[in-house]
Amino acid sequence: MYERFYGLRERPFSLTPDPSYLYPSRVHKEALSHLRYGIEGHAGFIVITGEIGCGKTTMLQTVLRGLDRKTSIARLMNTMLDARDLIEAIMLDFGLEPRPDSSKPYLLRDLARFLVDQRNAGRLSLLVIDEAQNLSVKALEEVRMLSNLETEKSKLIHIILVGQPNLRDLLARPELEQLRQRVTVSYHLDPLNADDTYAYVNHRLKHASVGVPLEFSRDVTDIVHEHSRGVARMINVIADAILLYGYGADKHAIDEELAREVVSELGLGDGQQGSAGVTPMLSEMPEPPTRSDPPAPPAMRMAAPTPPPQPPAPAPRPPAVARAGVRTTDVAPGALGAPLPAVRRHSPTHYLLTDPKKTQSAFADWWLRFRRVAFGIPRPASES
């Protein structure tokens, strides 16, 4: 976005913990010295605490990147684990493959064998637990028991606990007295002061520049410090937004007016303070439009109810037909209401229609003639 406009090869205030951007302020130098002393001196427990977003992870990555290849490192970032899951997570990060059906004693035995093999090979085993304030008391006790794995002269594993300020409150609990006694190096990382904020911002701008570096004036960095309270993550959020707004306003020079406009847009102006570790939104959401009562629908004239459809009227019956002296009424309209066809005389139907009394003898006579024709029965002599 704004990189080419300000002559930068990359965004200098990215929130990812890049060790190459670490500014060696007084507090960071002291924290780095404590970390290096604890690791090189094979201390038992090293505890580093600090506010959210103060740069603990960046500083830790700087130290780990400077270690030689003779150090085996297991680093845990997800600490929402119980005691057994913690042991399995440590083994997995060391490159071991714990069997799911193994009991906890077998897991500890396999881990101890690995640590002994590392020591025999002249390697240092280092366990780093980030966000350690999320560990339960039982999990911390499990970590303490790991420090019992030792030889006659030194520990087999060195442990670094990194967390927020409430980690110190957690370690101060009476049930963790034994672990607290094994902490040999401890340091709390404070926020930056106004001078360090000015140096921190321009240090990152200079590191990302491809030519003459852009510089924030002291008035601008004082505004950034006032609303970030010296927390590195909040400094990055505000400074990145200033560059973005300056690019949008076509300003090559960052002035105090632009800085105040940005902190106001971020919701940090007018005496408001941003919460450390919580990234504010770059712009406020517009207020939803005020809802008004919908207009009443126009009056509608009620139509008369429509009567249900009536079944079609039946077709008129055909008139009575008289045949052969017989009045046939109520003739079914099966033949589409047509009158009955003419009936041949001397057929059974003729007798059925003309004289019901002759029906039986007529059918008998007709049946005899039909049998003679159909089956070839000769006519009797009386009829010849």
NORQUI-V613345 format. One record per backbone hydrogen bond with DSSP energy under -1.0 kcal/mol. CO is the residue of the C=O (numbers start at 1). NH is the residue of the N-H. Records with the same first field share a line. If there is no record, write none. Layout:
CO=NH + NH
This chain:
2=6
3=8
7=210
16=18
18=21
19=22
23=25
25=29
26=30
27=31
28=32
29=33
30=34
31=35
32=36
33=37
34=38
35=39
36=40
37=41
38=43
39=42
44=159
45=184 + 185
46=161
47=187
48=163
49=189
51=54
53=233
55=59
56=60
57=61
58=62
59=63
60=64
61=65
64=67
70=124
72=126
74=128
76=130
79=81
82=86
83=87
84=88
85=89
86=90
87=91
88=92
89=93
90=94
91=96
92=95
99=102
103=107
104=108
105=109
106=110
107=111
108=112
109=113
110=114
111=115
112=116
113=117
114=118
115=119
116=120
117=121
118=123
119=122
124=72
125=158
126=74
127=160
128=76
129=162
131=134
132=135
136=140
137=141
138=142
139=143
140=144
141=145
142=146
143=147
145=148
146=149
149=156
154=151
158=127
159=46
160=129
161=48
162=132
163=50
164=167
165=168
166=170
167=171
168=172
170=173
173=176
174=177
176=180
177=181
179=182
180=183
182=45
185=47
187=49
193=197
194=198
195=199
196=200
197=201
198=202
199=203
200=204
201=205
202=206
203=207
204=208
208=9
217=221
218=222
219=223
220=224
221=225
222=226
223=227
224=228
225=229
228=231
230=192
231=235
232=236
233=237
234=238
235=239
236=240
237=241
238=242
239=243
240=244
241=245
242=246
243=247
244=248
245=249
246=251
255=259
256=260
257=261
258=262
259=263
260=264
261=265
262=266
263=268
264=267
269=272
275=278
321=328
323=326
326=323
328=321
333=336
335=338
344=347
347=351
348=352
349=353
350=354
351=355
355=358
356=359
358=362
359=363
360=364
361=365
362=366
363=367
364=368
365=369
366=370
367=371
368=372
369=373
370=374
371=375
380=383
